[in-house]
Amino acid sequence: MKHVIANPLITLVQTLNDGIAVYKSAISKMEHDDCKELFCELIACREFALDYLQPYIVMQNGAPELGHGFGTVIHHTYSQVQNNNNDDHDMSLLKQLEQVEDETLKAMEITAKTSANALVNCIIRDLIPRMRACRAQVLGLEAKLAA
């Protein structure tokens, strides 16, 4: 029996798509306007990354990857965001969104290490600091709301 090995670039693009879906859902659930503004920025960052990565998916598969990584941590987080009814609503959402950032960085690092395409590696290595900055912004917002 042949085992199908997941393409790390496709997994990364699905992770970015998942992140966009989670942040869009979180915007509708969040009470603080500054959180909503940050989430819009984080969506834009992911869309920026997708704009650079989708052409390589099209080269490989003939079509862009628009799917989601069902069964991933981010997909599970999406369910938690949708069903979040805690008293400490916004803080709970931010903790869940921190997981989204961690999973995105993890997928980027795996793709950077395993991709044979030098241009994809360069793009990802350029995007990683931006995504780390996104994670730092989520952590900063957590600290602000906790104060």
Residue, then its C-alpha position, 0 to 999 in steps of 0.5 A: m500500500k502506497h502512503v501519500i505524503a502531504n505536500p508541505l506547500i499545500t498544507l501551508v496554503q490550507t493553514l493560511n486559508d484556515g487562519i483567514a476563516v478563523y479570524k473572520s469568525a473571530i471578528s464577528k465574535m469579538e467585542h473590542d474594536d481594537c481586536k477587530e482591527l488587528f484581526c483584519e490586519l492578520i487576515a491581510c497578512r495571510e492574504f498577502a502570503l497567499d498571493y505570493l504562494q498560490p502561483y507555485i501551487v498553480m504551477q504544481n497542480g494547475a489550479p490554486e489551492l482554496g481548500h482547508g486542512f480539516g482535522t488540523v489544530i486550526h480547524h478545531t480552533y475554528s469550532q472553539v471560536q464559533n462556540n465560544n460563550n465564556d464569561d471572559h470571551d475576548m481573552s479566551l478567543l485570543k488564547q485560541l488565536e495564539q494557537v492559530e499563529d503557532e500552527t501557521l509558523k509551524a507550517m511555514e517552517i516545515t515548508a521552508k525546510t522541505s521545499a525543493n523550490a528555492l523561490v518558495n524557500c525565499i518567499i517563506r523565509d521572507l514571510i516568517p518574520r511577518m508571521r512572527a510579528c502577527r503572533a507578537q501582536v496577538l500576545g500584545l493584545e492579550a497583555k493589554l486586555a489582561a491589564 
